[in-house]
Amino acid sequence: MNELIEKAYNLGYEYEKEYRGCAQCTIAAVQDTLNIKNDQVFKSASGLGAGCGLLCDGICGGYSGGIMVMSTLFGRRREYFENDEEEKRCAFRMAVSLHEKFIEKYGTVTCCEIHKKIFGRTYNLLDPEEKDQFNNDGAHESKCTEVVGTAASWVTDLILAEMENRGLILKELEAMK
């Protein structure tokens, strides 16, 4: 179990370093770690990077991407839209657990506030000079990479804990995606 959590961290860190896009990198790291690839979930996170649309005033992509991948596995299903309260509550519970981890480590789930914590300032990523400064300040070398790696490890841990609660094994998880 610890190997999977470490693998998720490492993949998240490397994906953010190489490809950018915190929400998608978090999703890809968890999906690849647990062998639950789902291209539609990955694609649907395209606009969530850097607090949504590079605006930095929304929630962290590591947080939003994490919730997406957890809810893909343990969330309300369309076929039971009217009466899937247990799965809906599970998704809420898992999101709250991830929120608590972000609050404990970063004091927030908001992209710009995380930037203040890890960089000491915020950036306007729609401004080319500010974006260059963001990158020069280590965004994709050690800062956002660490946030994404950490988010991916937390999400993997939460998924594995829910699997254990349900008596599921990885092969069964693959069928749920």
C-alpha positions as CSV (number, residue, x, y, z in Angstrom):
1,M,0.0,0.0,0.0
2,N,2.8,2.4,0.9
3,E,4.5,1.7,-2.4
4,L,1.4,2.7,-4.3
5,I,1.1,6.0,-2.3
6,E,4.8,6.7,-3.0
7,K,4.3,5.8,-6.7
8,A,1.4,8.3,-6.9
9,Y,3.5,11.0,-5.4
10,N,6.4,10.4,-7.8
11,L,4.2,10.3,-10.8
12,G,2.3,13.4,-9.8
13,Y,5.5,15.3,-9.2
14,E,7.0,14.2,-12.6
15,Y,3.8,14.7,-14.6
16,E,3.5,18.3,-13.3
17,K,7.2,18.9,-14.0
18,E,7.0,17.6,-17.5
19,Y,3.4,18.2,-18.8
20,R,1.9,20.9,-16.5
21,G,-1.8,21.1,-15.6
22,C,-2.2,20.3,-11.9
23,A,-5.7,18.8,-12.1
24,Q,-4.9,16.5,-15.1
25,C,-1.5,15.6,-13.6
26,T,-3.1,14.6,-10.3
27,I,-5.7,12.5,-12.1
28,A,-3.1,10.9,-14.4
29,A,-0.9,10.0,-11.4
30,V,-3.7,8.3,-9.5
31,Q,-5.1,6.6,-12.6
32,D,-1.7,5.3,-13.6
33,T,-0.8,4.2,-10.1
34,L,-4.1,2.2,-9.7
35,N,-4.4,1.2,-13.3
36,I,-7.8,2.9,-13.7
37,K,-7.2,5.1,-16.7
38,N,-10.3,6.9,-17.9
39,D,-9.7,9.4,-20.7
40,Q,-13.0,11.2,-20.3
41,V,-12.2,12.0,-16.6
42,F,-8.7,13.1,-17.6
43,K,-10.0,15.2,-20.5
44,S,-12.7,16.8,-18.4
45,A,-10.1,18.3,-16.1
46,S,-8.4,20.3,-19.0
47,G,-9.7,23.7,-17.8
48,L,-9.1,23.2,-14.1
49,G,-5.4,23.9,-14.0
50,A,-4.1,26.8,-11.9
51,G,-7.3,27.5,-10.0
52,C,-9.4,27.1,-13.2
53,G,-8.4,28.6,-16.5
54,L,-5.0,29.9,-15.2
55,L,-6.9,32.5,-13.1
56,C,-5.6,31.2,-9.8
57,D,-8.7,32.4,-7.9
58,G,-10.4,29.0,-7.9
59,I,-9.6,25.8,-6.1
60,C,-6.2,24.1,-6.5
61,G,-6.1,21.7,-9.5
62,G,-4.6,19.0,-7.3
63,Y,-7.7,19.3,-5.0
64,S,-10.3,19.4,-7.8
65,G,-8.6,16.7,-9.9
66,G,-8.3,14.5,-6.8
67,I,-12.0,14.9,-6.0
68,M,-12.8,14.0,-9.7
69,V,-10.9,10.8,-9.6
70,M,-12.2,9.7,-6.2
71,S,-15.8,10.5,-7.3
72,T,-15.4,8.5,-10.5
73,L,-14.9,5.4,-8.3
74,F,-17.0,6.2,-5.3
75,G,-19.7,8.7,-6.2
76,R,-23.3,8.9,-7.3
77,R,-24.0,7.0,-10.4
78,R,-26.2,8.3,-13.2
79,E,-28.2,5.1,-13.5
80,Y,-29.3,5.6,-9.8
81,F,-29.5,9.4,-10.0
82,E,-32.7,9.5,-7.9
83,N,-31.6,7.2,-5.1
84,D,-27.8,6.8,-4.7
85,E,-27.5,8.6,-1.4
86,E,-24.9,6.2,0.1
87,E,-22.5,6.7,-2.9
88,K,-23.2,10.5,-2.9
89,R,-22.3,10.7,0.8
90,C,-19.2,8.6,0.3
91,A,-18.0,11.1,-2.4
92,F,-18.7,14.0,0.0
93,R,-16.9,12.3,2.9
94,M,-13.8,11.6,0.7
95,A,-13.8,15.2,-0.5
96,V,-14.0,16.5,3.1
97,S,-11.0,14.2,4.0
98,L,-9.0,15.6,1.1
99,H,-10.0,19.1,2.1
100,E,-8.8,18.5,5.7
101,K,-5.4,17.4,4.4
102,F,-5.0,20.5,2.2
103,I,-6.1,22.7,5.1
104,E,-3.6,21.0,7.5
105,K,-0.7,21.4,5.1
106,Y,-1.4,24.5,3.1
107,G,-4.1,26.3,5.2
108,T,-6.4,26.5,2.1
109,V,-7.6,24.8,-1.0
110,T,-7.5,27.9,-3.1
111,C,-4.7,28.1,-5.8
112,C,-3.7,31.7,-5.1
113,E,-3.5,31.1,-1.3
114,I,-1.4,28.0,-1.9
115,H,0.9,30.2,-4.1
116,K,1.2,32.6,-1.2
117,K,2.2,29.8,1.1
118,I,4.7,28.1,-1.2
119,F,6.1,31.1,-3.1
120,G,5.3,34.0,-0.7
121,R,3.3,35.7,-3.4
122,T,0.6,35.2,-6.1
123,Y,0.9,35.4,-9.8
124,N,-1.3,36.5,-12.7
125,L,-0.7,33.5,-15.0
126,L,-2.5,35.2,-17.9
127,D,0.3,37.8,-18.0
128,P,3.3,36.4,-19.9
129,E,5.9,38.2,-17.7
130,E,4.1,36.9,-14.5
131,K,4.0,33.4,-15.9
132,D,7.7,33.5,-16.7
133,Q,8.4,34.7,-13.2
134,F,6.2,31.8,-11.8
135,N,8.2,29.3,-13.8
136,N,11.5,31.0,-12.8
137,D,10.5,30.8,-9.2
138,G,10.4,27.0,-9.4
139,A,6.7,26.3,-10.1
140,H,7.5,23.2,-12.2
141,E,10.8,22.3,-10.5
142,S,9.8,22.0,-6.9
143,K,6.7,24.1,-5.9
144,C,3.6,23.0,-7.8
145,T,5.2,19.7,-8.5
146,E,5.3,19.0,-4.8
147,V,1.6,20.1,-4.4
148,V,0.5,17.8,-7.2
149,G,2.6,14.9,-5.9
150,T,1.2,15.3,-2.4
151,A,-2.4,15.6,-3.7
152,A,-1.9,12.4,-5.8
153,S,-0.6,10.5,-2.8
154,W,-3.4,11.7,-0.5
155,V,-6.0,10.7,-3.1
156,T,-4.5,7.3,-3.6
157,D,-4.4,6.8,0.1
158,L,-8.1,7.8,0.5
159,I,-9.1,5.5,-2.4
160,L,-7.1,2.6,-0.9
161,A,-8.8,3.2,2.5
162,E,-12.2,3.1,0.9
163,M,-11.4,0.0,-1.0
164,E,-10.3,-1.7,2.3
165,N,-13.6,-0.5,3.9
166,R,-15.5,-2.2,1.1
167,G,-13.3,-5.3,0.9
168,L,-12.2,-4.5,-2.7
169,I,-9.0,-5.5,-4.4
170,L,-7.3,-3.6,-7.2
171,K,-8.7,-5.8,-9.9
172,E,-12.2,-4.9,-8.8
173,L,-11.3,-1.2,-8.8
174,E,-10.3,-1.4,-12.4
175,A,-13.8,-2.6,-13.3
176,M,-15.3,0.4,-11.5
177,K,-13.7,3.1,-13.7
